Amino acid sequence: MSASRTASTRSDDLERFQVSRASIGHQLNAADRADEEIARGEVGAKERMGELVDVDLAEAISAMSQRQTQLDAAMQTYVKMSGLSLFDYLR
């Protein structure tokens, strides 16, 4: 092999190596980002689970009952104001 051909081959090899290295770096960055997303998701899930476990059932039932009463009152008011027969049918 001639010296110029050897230099050209080395240059091509170096370029392929750099492309491969960049590709691997990109894949590692993507894997790191995915790992961070998973970790954030796990923390969020643990926080949400803590909120659900620590819920005061009496308070939750009371709040739900209050919201149901508000919804019923709003529906009755709407029926009286609009006179729609559909709401009469749904009751």
C-alpha positions as CSV (number, residue, x, y, z in Angstrom):
1,M,0.0,0.0,0.0
2,S,1.2,3.5,-0.8
3,A,1.6,6.1,1.9
4,S,-1.3,8.2,0.5
5,R,-3.6,5.2,0.4
6,T,-2.7,4.3,3.9
7,A,-3.4,7.8,5.1
8,S,-6.7,7.8,3.2
9,T,-7.7,4.5,4.8
10,R,-6.8,5.8,8.2
11,S,-8.8,8.9,7.6
12,D,-11.8,6.9,6.5
13,D,-11.4,4.6,9.5
14,L,-11.1,7.6,11.9
15,E,-14.3,9.2,10.3
16,R,-16.2,5.9,10.7
17,F,-15.0,5.7,14.3
18,Q,-16.2,9.3,15.0
19,V,-19.6,8.6,13.4
20,S,-20.0,5.5,15.5
21,R,-18.9,7.3,18.6
22,A,-21.4,10.1,18.0
23,S,-24.1,7.6,17.4
24,I,-23.3,5.8,20.7
25,G,-23.2,9.1,22.5
26,H,-26.7,10.0,21.1
27,Q,-28.0,6.6,22.2
28,L,-26.5,7.0,25.7
29,N,-28.1,10.5,26.0
30,A,-31.5,9.1,25.0
31,A,-31.1,6.2,27.5
32,D,-30.2,8.7,30.3
33,R,-33.2,10.9,29.5
34,A,-35.5,7.8,29.5
35,D,-34.0,6.8,32.9
36,E,-34.7,10.3,34.3
37,E,-38.3,10.2,33.1
38,I,-38.8,6.8,34.7
39,A,-37.3,8.1,38.0
40,R,-39.6,11.2,37.9
41,G,-42.6,8.9,37.2
42,E,-41.7,6.7,40.1
43,V,-41.4,9.7,42.5
44,G,-44.7,11.1,41.2
45,A,-46.4,7.7,41.6
46,K,-45.1,7.4,45.2
47,E,-46.3,10.9,46.0
48,R,-49.7,10.2,44.6
49,M,-49.9,6.8,46.4
50,G,-49.0,8.6,49.6
51,E,-51.8,11.1,49.0
52,L,-54.3,8.3,48.4
53,V,-53.2,6.3,51.4
54,D,-53.3,9.3,53.7
55,V,-56.8,10.4,52.6
56,D,-59.3,11.0,55.4
57,L,-62.2,8.8,54.3
58,A,-64.8,10.8,56.3
59,E,-63.6,14.0,54.8
60,A,-63.6,12.5,51.3
61,I,-67.1,11.1,51.7
62,S,-68.3,14.5,53.0
63,A,-66.8,16.4,50.1
64,M,-68.2,13.9,47.6
65,S,-71.7,14.2,49.2
66,Q,-71.5,18.0,49.1
67,R,-70.5,18.0,45.4
68,Q,-73.4,15.6,44.6
69,T,-75.8,18.0,46.4
70,Q,-74.4,20.9,44.4
71,L,-74.8,19.0,41.1
72,D,-78.4,18.0,42.0
73,A,-79.2,21.6,42.9
74,A,-77.7,22.9,39.7
75,M,-79.6,20.3,37.6
76,Q,-82.9,21.2,39.3
77,T,-82.3,24.9,38.8
78,Y,-81.6,24.3,35.1
79,V,-84.7,22.3,34.7
80,K,-86.8,25.0,36.3
81,M,-85.2,27.7,34.3
82,S,-85.2,26.0,30.9
83,G,-88.3,23.8,31.2
84,L,-86.7,21.1,29.1
85,S,-88.5,17.8,29.1
86,L,-85.3,15.9,28.6
87,F,-84.3,16.6,32.2
88,D,-87.6,15.4,33.4
89,Y,-87.0,12.2,31.5
90,L,-83.5,11.8,33.0
91,R,-84.7,12.2,36.6
